[in-house]
């Protein structure tokens, strides 16, 4: 009987992966957050604690959590503006 000639098998070629779009490459981590927020244990020093108490007692609709959130947002925005090179 005749023998079948088999063609040599080379490494499989995978199709190239398209490069991410420029907009996707420059996406900031806060534009589509994937990490779940984690609780923080924040212990202010005595002076800051007294100031936060005064603000909460003298500013309508104010809380310590709101002070911390808004203060952290302002600080982060300032640091991003200062250090973001894009």
Backbone as JSON, one array per atom type, in Angstrom:
{
  "sequence": "XXXXXXXXXXXXXXXXXXXXXXXXXXXXXXXXXXXXXXXXXXXXXXXXXXXXXXXXXXXXXXXXXXXXXXXXXXXXXXXXXXXXXX",
  "N": [[0.83, -1.17, 0.0], [0.27, 2.33, -0.51], [2.02, 5.01, 1.02], [1.02, 7.84, 2.94], [2.05, 11.11, 2.46], [2.94, 13.42, 4.84], [2.54, 16.82, 5.49], [4.98, 19.03, 6.87], [4.46, 20.19, 10.18], [4.23, 23.33, 11.47], [4.82, 25.9, 13.96], [1.8, 27.12, 15.32], [0.19, 29.97, 14.07], [-0.89, 32.81, 15.64], [-3.44, 35.24, 15.34], [-2.62, 38.7, 15.16], [-3.05, 40.81, 18.01], [-5.17, 43.55, 18.18], [-3.97, 46.83, 18.79], [-4.68, 48.75, 21.73], [-7.08, 51.39, 21.63], [-6.22, 54.86, 21.44], [-7.61, 56.42, 23.27], [-8.42, 54.51, 25.14], [-5.97, 53.69, 26.12], [-5.14, 55.89, 27.53], [-6.86, 56.09, 29.59], [-7.89, 56.99, 32.81], [-7.5, 55.58, 36.09], [-9.62, 56.18, 37.81], [-11.75, 56.72, 36.18], [-13.08, 54.44, 35.46], [-13.54, 52.72, 37.86], [-12.42, 49.67, 39.3], [-11.58, 48.36, 41.55], [-12.96, 47.52, 44.65], [-14.11, 49.88, 47.09], [-12.39, 50.28, 50.2], [-12.68, 50.22, 53.72], [-11.37, 52.72, 55.9], [-9.37, 53.36, 58.73], [-9.36, 56.11, 60.39], [-7.7, 58.22, 62.49], [-7.8, 61.24, 63.77], [-5.54, 63.84, 64.91], [-5.61, 65.6, 68.1], [-6.08, 68.38, 67.71], [-7.1, 68.54, 65.05], [-9.35, 66.94, 65.39], [-10.86, 68.5, 67.19], [-11.34, 70.73, 65.55], [-12.86, 69.54, 63.51], [-15.11, 68.78, 64.99], [-16.07, 71.33, 65.7], [-16.72, 72.39, 63.19], [-18.73, 70.57, 62.39], [-20.68, 71.14, 64.31], [-21.3, 73.78, 63.76], [-21.8, 74.23, 61.08], [-24.41, 73.88, 58.87], [-25.87, 70.74, 57.97], [-23.53, 69.17, 57.97], [-21.0, 66.69, 58.36], [-18.56, 64.51, 59.91], [-17.71, 62.55, 58.15], [-18.38, 63.68, 55.69], [-16.64, 65.89, 55.7], [-14.17, 64.55, 55.59], [-14.42, 63.11, 53.15], [-14.83, 65.19, 51.21], [-12.56, 66.75, 51.68], [-10.51, 64.9, 51.09], [-11.05, 64.46, 48.38], [-10.59, 67.03, 47.29], [-7.85, 67.3, 47.87], [-6.74, 65.1, 46.46], [-7.48, 65.79, 43.81], [-5.96, 68.14, 43.5], [-3.36, 67.09, 43.71], [-3.31, 65.35, 41.5], [-3.63, 67.19, 39.41], [-1.25, 68.58, 39.7], [0.74, 66.59, 39.34], [0.09, 64.93, 37.16], [1.15, 64.02, 34.05], [0.05, 63.9, 31.54]],
  "CA": [[0.0, 0.0, 0.0], [1.01, 3.59, -0.58], [2.08, 5.78, 2.26], [0.63, 9.23, 2.8], [3.09, 12.07, 2.84], [2.38, 14.46, 5.69], [3.25, 18.1, 5.42], [5.52, 19.38, 8.19], [3.6, 21.07, 10.97], [5.01, 24.37, 12.12], [4.1, 26.52, 15.07], [0.57, 27.79, 14.91], [0.27, 31.43, 14.08], [-2.07, 33.45, 16.21], [-3.63, 36.56, 14.74], [-2.15, 39.78, 16.04], [-4.06, 41.48, 18.83], [-5.15, 44.98, 17.86], [-3.51, 47.73, 19.85], [-5.81, 49.51, 22.3], [-7.28, 52.74, 21.11], [-5.5, 55.88, 22.19], [-8.44, 56.85, 24.4], [-8.39, 53.46, 26.16], [-4.64, 53.65, 26.71], [-4.97, 57.04, 28.41], [-7.94, 56.1, 30.59], [-7.46, 57.13, 34.19], [-8.1, 54.51, 36.89], [-10.85, 56.62, 38.47], [-12.81, 56.85, 35.19], [-13.81, 53.18, 35.47], [-12.93, 52.01, 38.99], [-12.74, 48.25, 39.4], [-11.3, 47.92, 42.92], [-14.0, 47.97, 45.58], [-13.6, 50.73, 48.17], [-12.12, 49.62, 51.47], [-12.8, 51.12, 54.86], [-10.14, 53.22, 56.48], [-9.44, 53.71, 60.14], [-8.73, 57.42, 60.46], [-7.65, 58.79, 63.83], [-7.2, 62.58, 63.71], [-4.92, 64.32, 66.15], [-6.57, 66.32, 68.94], [-6.42, 69.67, 67.1], [-7.99, 68.31, 63.91], [-10.61, 66.43, 65.93], [-11.61, 69.66, 67.72], [-11.79, 71.55, 64.41], [-13.95, 68.82, 62.85], [-16.28, 68.92, 65.85], [-16.59, 72.69, 65.59], [-17.36, 72.52, 61.86], [-19.97, 69.8, 62.41], [-21.65, 71.81, 65.17], [-21.6, 75.15, 63.31], [-22.13, 74.28, 59.65], [-25.58, 73.03, 58.63], [-25.77, 69.54, 57.13], [-22.12, 68.77, 57.89], [-20.6, 65.52, 59.16], [-17.12, 64.2, 59.82], [-17.51, 61.79, 56.92], [-18.41, 64.64, 54.57], [-15.39, 66.65, 55.77], [-13.1, 63.68, 55.11], [-14.59, 62.82, 51.71], [-14.6, 66.38, 50.4], [-11.16, 67.13, 51.83], [-9.69, 63.95, 50.34], [-11.27, 64.72, 46.95], [-9.88, 68.26, 46.93], [-6.41, 67.03, 47.92], [-6.39, 64.22, 45.33], [-7.58, 66.57, 42.57], [-4.81, 69.04, 43.43], [-2.16, 66.28, 43.44], [-3.4, 64.88, 40.11], [-3.36, 68.34, 38.54], [0.18, 68.93, 39.84], [1.67, 65.53, 38.95], [-0.31, 64.2, 35.96], [1.97, 64.53, 32.94], [-0.65, 63.8, 30.25]],
  "C": [[0.87, 1.23, 0.0], [0.96, 4.34, 0.75], [1.7, 7.22, 1.97], [1.79, 10.11, 3.24], [2.44, 13.18, 3.65], [3.23, 15.71, 5.58], [3.79, 18.41, 6.81], [4.6, 20.38, 8.88], [4.5, 22.06, 11.69], [4.23, 24.95, 13.29], [2.86, 27.25, 14.55], [0.75, 29.29, 15.02], [-1.02, 31.97, 14.65], [-2.21, 34.83, 15.58], [-3.16, 37.64, 15.7], [-3.31, 40.42, 16.78], [-4.02, 42.96, 18.49], [-4.72, 45.81, 19.07], [-4.7, 48.48, 20.42], [-5.88, 50.91, 21.7], [-6.56, 53.74, 21.99], [-6.3, 56.3, 23.43], [-8.41, 55.8, 25.52], [-7.04, 53.43, 26.86], [-4.46, 54.77, 27.72], [-6.05, 57.12, 29.49], [-7.35, 56.14, 31.99], [-8.15, 56.07, 35.05], [-9.41, 54.91, 37.56], [-12.0, 56.79, 37.49], [-13.65, 55.58, 35.09], [-13.24, 52.33, 36.62], [-13.38, 50.56, 39.06], [-12.46, 47.71, 40.8], [-12.39, 48.41, 43.85], [-13.38, 48.85, 46.67], [-13.41, 49.92, 49.44], [-12.23, 50.65, 52.58], [-11.44, 51.53, 55.39], [-10.38, 53.52, 57.95], [-8.66, 55.01, 60.3], [-8.82, 57.95, 61.88], [-6.99, 60.16, 63.76], [-6.49, 62.93, 65.02], [-5.93, 65.21, 66.88], [-7.01, 67.65, 68.31], [-7.4, 69.49, 65.94], [-9.35, 67.8, 64.38], [-11.48, 67.58, 66.46], [-12.14, 70.53, 66.59], [-12.96, 70.86, 63.7], [-15.23, 68.9, 63.67], [-16.9, 70.3, 65.72], [-17.33, 72.87, 64.26], [-18.7, 71.78, 61.85], [-21.07, 70.48, 63.23], [-22.11, 73.15, 64.61], [-21.93, 75.29, 61.84], [-23.31, 73.34, 59.42], [-25.26, 71.86, 57.69], [-24.32, 69.07, 56.93], [-21.89, 67.56, 58.79], [-19.1, 65.3, 59.01], [-16.82, 63.45, 58.52], [-17.49, 62.71, 55.7], [-17.12, 65.47, 54.55], [-14.26, 65.81, 55.18], [-13.21, 63.42, 53.62], [-14.26, 64.04, 50.85], [-13.15, 66.85, 50.49], [-10.24, 66.21, 51.05], [-9.84, 64.18, 48.84], [-10.52, 65.97, 46.5], [-8.37, 68.02, 46.89], [-5.98, 66.17, 46.74], [-6.45, 64.98, 44.01], [-6.39, 67.51, 42.41], [-3.53, 68.26, 43.1], [-2.15, 65.75, 42.01], [-3.07, 66.02, 39.15], [-1.87, 68.69, 38.55], [1.08, 67.87, 39.2], [1.31, 64.76, 37.69], [0.39, 64.81, 34.75], [1.24, 64.5, 31.59], [-1.46, 65.01, 29.94]]
}
